Amino acid sequence: MPHYKLTYFNLRGRGEIIRYLFAYSNIKYEDHRIERADWPRIKPTIPFGKLPILEVDGVILHQSLAIARYLAKEIGLAGQTPLDQALVDAIVDTIDDFMSMFPWTEENEDVKQQKFNDLLTNTAPELLRDVDSFLGNKKWLVGKSVTWADFYWDVCSTTLLFLKPGLVDNYPKLLALKERVQALPAIAAWTEQRPKTTL
Ligand SMILES: N[C@@H](CCC(=O)N[C@@H](CS)C(=O)NCC(=O)O)C(=O)O
């Protein structure tokens, strides 16, 4: 088994999908969380200057979704067929497109608040409607078993629900999917023991 070291901030953020995959597979890894104050010093030492990164026996992987896809393939959560894998990637990217629209680091609080409100009020309903219809009456988003797309829905919706409680109330099937993911014993154990952070 390679030595895995995940470096990210002390947030769920873009690190959490990776932590879910480690938790689910029970693979040991170093969950290295850096302080914001240390980031300016560390940033120039990180290829591409962004987190998360995952070191795999010293090889540095960047881009959270590339890292997650790599781990998902290793542990059989990437989708059962090439077509299912493409569907998984597509729904993950769709959710990620939305999460990436939020101006997380905007310093002007008024501007930030206005943009967050707009996205949560006007854009989120379209995304939720589309993900809900993609899920339909299936148990999992793609295929007949859980994939990392289900994990990504849970991770991202946790943040969306923190920002706007009740956001998903009109979508009971999406809430039920979230509950199914959270009820997986390894995920339940992780969410219970993980460091508590707002984002
Ligand atoms: N698409 C990249 C985005 C990486 C990214 O923007 N990371 C942020 C934290 S979520 C970061 O490193 N910010 C610090 C900086 O840009 O200096 C990914 O998914 O990994």
The ligand as an SDF file (V2000), in Angstrom:
LIG
                    3D

 20 19  0  0  0  0  0  0  0  0999 V2000
   -9.7870   23.0920   -9.0540 N   0  0  0  0  0  0  0  0  0  0  0  0
   -8.8810   23.0400   -7.9320 C   0  0  0  0  0  0  0  0  0  0  0  0
   -9.0680   24.2890   -7.1080 C   0  0  0  0  0  0  0  0  0  0  0  0
   -7.9830   24.4020   -6.0430 C   0  0  0  0  0  0  0  0  0  0  0  0
   -8.1820   25.6570   -5.2020 C   0  0  0  0  0  0  0  0  0  0  0  0
   -8.6050   26.7330   -5.6980 O   0  0  0  0  0  0  0  0  0  0  0  0
   -7.8410   25.5220   -3.9240 N   0  0  0  0  0  0  0  0  0  0  0  0
   -7.9840   26.6300   -3.0090 C   0  0  0  0  0  0  0  0  0  0  0  0
   -8.5870   26.1210   -1.6980 C   0  0  0  0  0  0  0  0  0  0  0  0
  -10.1560   25.3720   -1.9280 S   0  0  0  0  0  0  0  0  0  0  0  0
   -6.6200   27.1980   -2.6960 C   0  0  0  0  0  0  0  0  0  0  0  0
   -5.6160   26.5060   -2.7360 O   0  0  0  0  0  0  0  0  0  0  0  0
   -6.5920   28.5010   -2.3540 N   0  0  0  0  0  0  0  0  0  0  0  0
   -5.3870   29.1590   -1.9360 C   0  0  0  0  0  0  0  0  0  0  0  0
   -4.7300   29.9400   -3.0280 C   0  0  0  0  0  0  0  0  0  0  0  0
   -5.2270   29.9500   -4.1700 O   0  0  0  0  0  0  0  0  0  0  0  0
   -3.7120   30.5590   -2.7440 O   0  0  0  0  0  0  0  0  0  0  0  0
   -9.1590   21.7700   -7.1200 C   0  0  0  0  0  0  0  0  0  0  0  0
  -10.2800   21.2570   -7.1780 O   0  0  0  0  0  0  0  0  0  0  0  0
   -8.2440   21.2790   -6.4590 O   0  0  0  0  0  0  0  0  0  0  0  0
  1  2  1  0
  2  3  1  0
  2 18  1  0
  3  4  1  0
  4  5  1  0
  5  6  2  0
  5  7  1  0
  7  8  1  0
  8  9  1  0
  8 11  1  0
  9 10  1  0
 11 12  2  0
 11 13  1  0
 13 14  1  0
 14 15  1  0
 15 16  2  0
 15 17  1  0
 18 19  2  0
 18 20  1  0
M  END
$$$$
